[in-house]
Amino acid sequence: MRATRELSRLWHPGRVNPRIRYCGTPAGRVAYSTSGTGPALLCDSGWITHLRAQLELFSFGSFIERLAERFTVIRYDKPGCGLSDREGVDLSFEGQVAAAVAVADAVGAGRVRLFGASQAGQLAAAIAARYPDRVEALVVYGMCASGRDLAPAEVRESVVALVRAHWGLGLKALNGAFVTDPTAEEMAAFTRFQRSCASAAVAARMLEAYYGTDIRALLPAIRARTAVLHREADQGTKFELGREVAALIPGATLIPLPGTSHLFYHGDWPSVADATLSFLCEPASTGPRLTGRELEVAELVAGGLTNQAIARRLSVAPRTAESHVENIRRKLHDLPPGGNLDAFIMGLYQATMPIHLAWTVAVMEIPTSYVVCAAGSRPILRMELICCQHRIRMMFS
């Protein structure tokens, strides 16, 4: 009773009251629940899970409630965790992928959107790569392509051994990576939650599987619209690891977020929810599409501003500005001649001088064939572009 009262003080109440169902999977019998109405959204929150207890931790319940306003949110406990079977289960990465797909089948979701955080980002990305016809869109948060990049080998081995030998000490060693500067109350609540999710043996085996998983080879096969959300000062998974994920997925959008906590439902969780919903609710497009912020950055690039100057103008970190420029360049390179780039180039021309447009083309490394295609119906624009590009080359000769 005391533990329940202490957890409730950290609970941000929502209307999510899950009804638990079960389904058989190749990895063992799994507990799952659905909430809300709308298109199917399969969610996995990370390493170890508990369908009921997690709703009472920090702002997780409020986050799910936000998603459930627009989607049918499908959540499940991994094999060996929470309310799923704890014995005779497959804890491997492949077993977890099979279990997630089986849950989607159980609810009759032929086509889904995916949200995966941390270790679950790897699962969601693997599903998107292997089942392209079933995935409408993908949002990953705080993930890395390879678990080996999270820490040196000796640190990974020590943490797994500590979790296996003494769950309590292992939790203390890990909590700082999940929640930055936690209060004593937060630390106690998070520790109790993790204990309720899995035994020490299961937690250690799943952590070991995470550290040993590398999905770099799968990421280029993803065809679904993808957003990679990552807090810039994430203490558990460095921002550079998220940027690598975005760079490996064709047309992916990297969305830098403020904050330090690895848990998406701790700290400024509304910004994570807003970015997730904004992306998932975008209408499907036949080609890469620039976000509002990316269009704003593109105009500043067209004005000749450097990444540092753009960062000062928009009051963001230089790394954030750099990420936006990388997103724009990657998206434009994915367009075939005559695609949405036409509108982009014409829009810049109408808003800026031709020299600015030519500067943008040079900075973004846009192939000349794209520019010629977009400018083909405007002889004067085409001539001005050629002259401006020549002037830019002269500037750097």
C-alpha positions as CSV (number, residue, x, y, z in Angstrom):
1,M,0.0,0.0,0.0
2,R,2.8,2.4,0.9
3,A,4.5,1.8,-2.5
4,T,1.2,2.5,-4.3
5,R,0.7,5.7,-2.4
6,E,4.2,6.9,-3.2
7,L,3.8,6.0,-6.9
8,S,0.5,7.9,-7.1
9,R,2.1,11.1,-6.0
10,L,4.2,11.0,-9.2
11,W,1.2,10.0,-11.4
12,H,-0.2,12.5,-13.8
13,P,-3.8,11.1,-14.1
14,G,-5.3,10.4,-17.5
15,R,-8.3,8.5,-18.8
16,V,-6.3,5.5,-20.0
17,N,-7.6,2.5,-18.1
18,P,-6.3,-0.6,-20.0
19,R,-8.2,-3.8,-20.5
20,I,-5.6,-6.5,-20.7
21,R,-5.8,-9.2,-23.3
22,Y,-3.5,-12.0,-24.3
23,C,-2.2,-13.5,-27.5
24,G,0.2,-16.3,-28.4
25,T,3.4,-15.3,-30.2
26,P,6.5,-17.2,-31.4
27,A,8.3,-15.8,-28.3
28,G,5.6,-16.7,-25.7
29,R,2.2,-15.5,-24.6
30,V,2.1,-11.7,-24.4
31,A,-0.2,-9.2,-22.6
32,Y,-1.5,-6.3,-24.6
33,S,-4.1,-3.5,-24.4
34,T,-5.6,-0.9,-26.7
35,S,-6.9,2.6,-26.0
36,G,-8.4,5.5,-28.0
37,T,-9.8,5.5,-31.5
38,G,-8.4,6.1,-35.0
39,P,-5.6,4.5,-37.0
40,A,-3.5,1.8,-35.3
41,L,-0.4,3.0,-33.5
42,L,1.8,0.3,-32.1
43,C,3.9,1.6,-29.2
44,D,6.8,0.2,-27.4
45,S,8.4,2.3,-24.6
46,G,11.8,0.5,-24.3
47,W,13.9,-2.1,-22.6
48,I,11.5,-3.6,-20.0
49,T,7.8,-2.9,-19.6
50,H,4.6,-3.2,-17.5
51,L,1.3,-2.3,-19.0
52,R,-0.4,-1.0,-15.8
53,A,2.5,0.2,-13.6
54,Q,4.0,2.4,-16.3
55,L,0.8,4.4,-16.6
56,E,1.5,5.6,-13.0
57,L,5.1,6.6,-13.6
58,F,6.0,10.3,-14.2
59,S,3.9,11.5,-17.2
60,F,3.6,8.3,-19.2
61,G,-0.1,8.1,-18.7
62,S,-0.6,11.6,-19.9
63,F,1.6,10.9,-23.0
64,I,-0.5,7.9,-23.9
65,E,-3.6,9.8,-23.4
66,R,-2.5,12.5,-25.9
67,L,-1.7,9.8,-28.5
68,A,-5.1,8.1,-27.8
69,E,-6.9,11.3,-28.8
70,R,-5.9,10.7,-32.4
71,F,-5.0,7.0,-32.7
72,T,-5.9,3.5,-31.4
73,V,-2.8,3.0,-29.2
74,I,-1.7,-0.6,-29.0
75,R,0.7,-1.3,-26.1
76,Y,2.1,-4.7,-25.0
77,D,4.5,-6.2,-22.5
78,K,7.5,-7.8,-24.0
79,P,8.0,-11.5,-23.4
80,G,9.3,-12.1,-19.9
81,C,8.1,-8.7,-18.7
82,G,5.1,-7.2,-16.9
83,L,1.9,-9.2,-17.3
84,S,3.2,-11.3,-20.1
85,D,4.4,-14.9,-19.5
86,R,7.7,-14.9,-17.5
87,E,8.8,-18.5,-18.1
88,G,9.8,-20.4,-21.2
89,V,10.0,-17.2,-23.4
90,D,12.3,-16.0,-26.1
91,L,14.1,-12.9,-24.9
92,S,16.2,-12.4,-28.1
93,F,15.9,-9.4,-30.4
94,E,14.3,-11.6,-33.1
95,G,11.9,-13.0,-30.5
96,Q,10.9,-9.5,-29.5
97,V,10.3,-8.5,-33.1
98,A,8.1,-11.6,-33.7
99,A,6.1,-10.8,-30.6
100,A,5.4,-7.2,-31.7
101,V,4.2,-8.3,-35.1
102,A,2.0,-11.0,-33.5
103,V,0.3,-8.3,-31.3
104,A,-0.5,-6.2,-34.4
105,D,-2.0,-9.4,-36.0
106,A,-4.0,-10.1,-32.8
107,V,-5.8,-6.7,-32.9
108,G,-6.4,-7.0,-36.7
109,A,-4.1,-4.1,-37.6
110,G,-3.0,-4.9,-41.1
111,R,-1.2,-1.6,-41.5
112,V,0.2,0.4,-38.5
113,R,2.1,3.4,-37.5
114,L,5.0,2.7,-35.1
115,F,6.4,4.5,-32.1
116,G,9.5,3.0,-30.5
117,A,11.7,4.6,-27.8
118,S,15.3,3.7,-26.9
119,Q,15.8,-0.1,-27.3
120,A,12.3,-0.3,-28.8
121,G,13.3,2.1,-31.5
122,Q,15.5,-0.7,-32.9
123,L,12.5,-3.0,-32.8
124,A,10.2,-0.6,-34.6
125,A,12.9,0.2,-37.2
126,A,13.4,-3.5,-37.8
127,I,9.7,-4.1,-38.3
128,A,9.5,-1.1,-40.7
129,A,12.5,-2.5,-42.7
130,R,11.2,-6.1,-42.9
131,Y,7.5,-5.4,-43.3
132,P,7.3,-2.3,-45.6
133,D,3.8,-3.0,-46.7
134,R,2.5,-2.9,-43.2
135,V,4.1,0.3,-41.9
136,E,2.5,3.6,-42.7
137,A,4.9,5.8,-40.7
138,L,7.6,5.4,-38.1
139,V,8.6,7.6,-35.1
140,V,11.7,6.6,-33.0
141,Y,12.9,8.4,-29.9
142,G,16.3,8.3,-28.2
143,M,17.6,5.3,-30.2
144,C,20.9,4.2,-31.5
145,A,21.7,1.9,-34.5
146,S,24.1,-0.3,-32.5
147,G,23.9,-1.0,-28.8
148,R,27.7,-1.3,-28.7
149,D,27.9,2.4,-29.2
150,L,26.2,3.1,-25.8
151,A,29.3,2.4,-23.7
152,P,32.8,0.7,-23.9
153,A,32.7,-3.1,-23.8
154,E,34.0,-3.3,-20.3
155,V,31.3,-0.9,-19.0
156,R,28.6,-2.8,-20.8
157,E,29.8,-6.1,-19.4
158,S,30.0,-4.7,-15.9
159,V,26.5,-3.2,-16.0
160,V,24.9,-6.5,-17.2
161,A,26.8,-8.5,-14.5
162,L,25.7,-6.1,-11.8
163,V,22.0,-6.2,-12.9
164,R,22.2,-10.0,-13.0
165,A,23.9,-10.4,-9.6
166,H,22.1,-7.6,-7.7
167,W,19.0,-6.0,-9.3
168,G,19.0,-3.1,-6.7
169,L,22.6,-2.0,-7.3
170,G,22.1,-2.5,-11.0
171,L,19.1,-0.2,-11.0
172,K,21.1,2.5,-9.1
173,A,23.8,2.3,-11.7
174,L,21.3,2.7,-14.6
175,N,18.9,5.3,-13.2
176,G,21.2,8.2,-13.8
177,A,21.2,7.4,-17.5
178,F,17.4,7.4,-17.7
179,V,16.6,10.4,-15.6
180,T,19.0,13.3,-15.2
181,D,19.5,14.6,-11.6
182,P,16.5,12.6,-10.2
183,T,15.0,13.5,-6.9
184,A,15.0,10.9,-4.2
185,E,11.3,10.4,-4.7
186,E,11.8,10.0,-8.5
187,M,14.6,7.5,-8.0
188,A,12.5,5.4,-5.6
189,A,9.5,5.4,-7.9
190,F,11.6,4.5,-11.0
191,T,13.3,1.7,-9.1
192,R,10.0,0.2,-7.9
193,F,8.7,0.4,-11.5
194,Q,11.7,-1.5,-12.9
195,R,11.5,-4.2,-10.2
196,S,7.8,-4.7,-11.2
197,C,8.7,-5.1,-14.9
198,A,11.1,-8.1,-14.8
199,S,13.3,-10.3,-12.7
200,A,17.0,-9.6,-12.5
201,A,17.8,-12.5,-14.8
202,V,15.3,-11.3,-17.5
203,A,16.4,-7.7,-17.2
204,A,20.1,-8.6,-17.6
205,R,19.4,-10.9,-20.6
206,M,17.4,-8.2,-22.4
207,L,20.0,-5.6,-21.6
208,E,22.6,-7.9,-23.0
209,A,20.5,-8.4,-26.1
210,Y,20.2,-4.7,-26.6
211,Y,24.0,-4.1,-26.2
212,G,24.6,-6.8,-28.8
213,T,22.1,-5.6,-31.5
214,D,23.2,-3.7,-34.5
215,I,20.6,-2.7,-37.1
216,R,22.7,-0.4,-39.3
217,A,22.3,-2.7,-42.3
218,L,18.5,-2.7,-41.9
219,L,18.0,1.1,-41.7
220,P,18.5,1.9,-45.5
221,A,15.7,-0.6,-46.3
222,I,13.1,1.5,-44.5
223,R,10.6,3.1,-46.9
224,A,8.0,4.5,-44.4
225,R,8.0,8.2,-43.5
226,T,10.3,8.4,-40.5
227,A,10.9,10.9,-37.8
228,V,13.9,10.5,-35.5
229,L,13.3,12.4,-32.2
230,H,16.3,12.9,-29.9
231,R,17.0,15.2,-27.0
232,E,20.1,17.2,-27.6
233,A,21.6,16.5,-24.1
234,D,20.3,12.9,-23.7
235,Q,22.5,11.4,-21.0
236,G,21.6,7.8,-21.9
237,T,22.0,7.8,-25.7
238,K,24.1,10.6,-27.1
239,F,22.5,12.9,-29.7
240,E,25.1,11.9,-32.3
241,L,23.8,8.3,-32.2
242,G,20.3,9.6,-33.1
243,R,21.8,11.7,-35.9
244,E,23.4,8.6,-37.3
245,V,20.1,6.8,-37.4
246,A,18.4,9.6,-39.3
247,A,21.3,9.7,-41.8
248,L,20.9,6.0,-42.5
249,I,17.1,6.0,-43.1
250,P,16.2,7.4,-46.6
251,G,14.3,10.7,-46.3
252,A,14.1,10.6,-42.5
253,T,13.6,13.8,-40.5
254,L,15.8,14.4,-37.5
255,I,13.9,16.4,-34.9
256,P,16.2,17.7,-32.1
257,L,14.4,18.4,-28.8
258,P,15.5,20.2,-25.7
259,G,16.2,18.3,-22.5
260,T,18.5,15.8,-20.9
261,S,16.4,12.9,-19.6
262,H,16.4,9.7,-21.7
263,L,12.8,8.9,-20.8
264,F,10.5,10.6,-23.2
265,Y,7.8,10.9,-20.5
266,H,10.0,12.7,-18.0
267,G,10.8,16.4,-18.2
268,D,9.3,18.3,-21.2
269,W,7.2,15.4,-22.3
270,P,4.6,17.6,-24.2
271,S,7.3,18.6,-26.8
272,V,7.8,14.9,-27.5
273,A,4.1,14.3,-27.8
274,D,3.6,17.4,-30.0
275,A,6.4,16.3,-32.4
276,T,5.1,12.8,-32.5
277,L,1.5,13.8,-33.3
278,S,2.5,16.5,-35.7
279,F,4.5,14.0,-37.8
280,L,2.1,11.1,-37.6
281,C,-0.8,13.3,-38.5
282,E,0.8,14.7,-41.6
283,P,-0.9,13.6,-44.8
284,A,1.0,11.0,-46.9
285,S,3.1,12.6,-49.6
286,T,4.5,11.2,-52.8
287,G,7.9,12.6,-52.0
288,P,10.0,14.1,-49.2
289,R,8.5,17.2,-47.6
290,L,10.1,20.1,-45.8
291,T,8.7,21.0,-42.4
292,G,7.8,24.5,-41.4
293,R,11.1,25.0,-39.5
294,E,13.1,23.5,-42.4
295,L,11.5,25.9,-44.8
296,E,12.4,28.8,-42.4
297,V,16.0,27.5,-42.3
298,A,16.1,27.1,-46.1
299,E,15.2,30.8,-46.5
300,L,18.0,31.8,-44.2
301,V,20.4,29.6,-46.1
302,A,19.2,31.4,-49.2
303,G,20.1,34.6,-47.6
304,G,23.7,33.5,-47.2
305,L,23.6,32.8,-43.5
306,T,26.0,30.3,-42.0
307,N,24.8,27.6,-39.5
308,Q,26.1,29.7,-36.6
309,A,24.2,32.7,-37.9
310,I,21.1,30.7,-38.4
311,A,21.3,29.3,-34.8
312,R,21.6,32.9,-33.5
313,R,18.7,34.1,-35.6
314,L,16.4,31.3,-34.5
315,S,17.7,31.1,-30.9
316,V,18.6,27.5,-31.2
317,A,21.8,25.5,-30.6
318,P,24.3,25.4,-33.6
319,R,24.0,21.7,-33.7
320,T,20.2,22.0,-34.1
321,A,20.7,24.4,-37.1
322,E,23.2,22.0,-38.6
323,S,20.7,19.1,-38.2
324,H,18.0,21.1,-40.0
325,V,20.4,21.9,-42.9
326,E,21.4,18.2,-43.1
327,N,17.7,17.2,-43.2
328,I,17.0,19.7,-46.0
329,R,20.0,18.5,-48.1
330,R,19.1,14.8,-47.6
331,K,15.4,15.3,-48.5
332,L,16.2,17.4,-51.7
333,H,18.7,14.7,-52.8
334,D,16.0,12.1,-52.6
335,L,13.8,13.9,-55.1
336,P,13.8,13.0,-58.7
337,P,14.1,15.8,-61.3
338,G,10.8,17.5,-61.6
339,G,9.7,16.6,-58.1
340,N,8.7,18.8,-55.2
341,L,12.0,20.6,-55.6
342,D,10.4,22.7,-58.4
343,A,8.1,24.4,-55.9
344,F,10.9,24.8,-53.4
345,I,13.2,26.5,-56.0
346,M,10.4,28.7,-57.4
347,G,9.3,29.7,-53.9
348,L,12.8,30.7,-52.9
349,Y,13.2,32.7,-56.2
350,Q,10.0,34.6,-55.5
351,A,11.1,35.5,-52.0
352,T,14.8,36.2,-52.6
353,M,17.2,37.6,-55.2
354,P,18.6,35.1,-57.8
355,I,22.0,35.3,-56.2
356,H,20.5,33.9,-52.9
357,L,18.8,31.1,-54.8
358,A,22.1,30.2,-56.6
359,W,23.8,30.3,-53.2
360,T,21.3,27.9,-51.8
361,V,21.7,25.5,-54.7
362,A,25.5,25.6,-54.2
363,V,25.3,25.1,-50.4
364,M,22.8,22.3,-50.6
365,E,24.8,20.6,-53.3
366,I,21.7,20.3,-55.5
367,P,22.5,18.7,-58.8
368,T,22.3,21.1,-61.7
369,S,19.8,18.9,-63.6
370,Y,17.3,19.6,-60.8
371,V,17.7,23.4,-61.2
372,V,17.5,23.3,-65.0
373,C,14.3,21.2,-64.8
374,A,12.7,23.6,-62.3
375,A,13.8,26.6,-64.2
376,G,13.1,25.2,-67.7
377,S,9.8,27.1,-68.2
378,R,11.4,30.4,-67.1
379,P,14.2,31.3,-69.5
380,I,15.1,34.5,-67.6
381,L,15.3,32.7,-64.3
382,R,17.4,30.0,-65.9
383,M,19.8,32.6,-67.3
384,E,20.0,34.4,-64.0
385,L,20.8,31.2,-62.2
386,I,23.6,30.3,-64.5
387,C,25.1,33.8,-64.1
388,C,24.8,33.8,-60.3
389,Q,26.3,30.4,-60.1
390,H,29.2,31.6,-62.1
391,R,29.6,34.6,-59.8
392,I,29.7,32.2,-56.8
393,R,32.4,30.1,-58.4
394,M,34.4,33.2,-59.0
395,M,34.1,34.2,-55.4
396,F,35.7,30.9,-54.3
397,S,38.3,30.6,-57.1
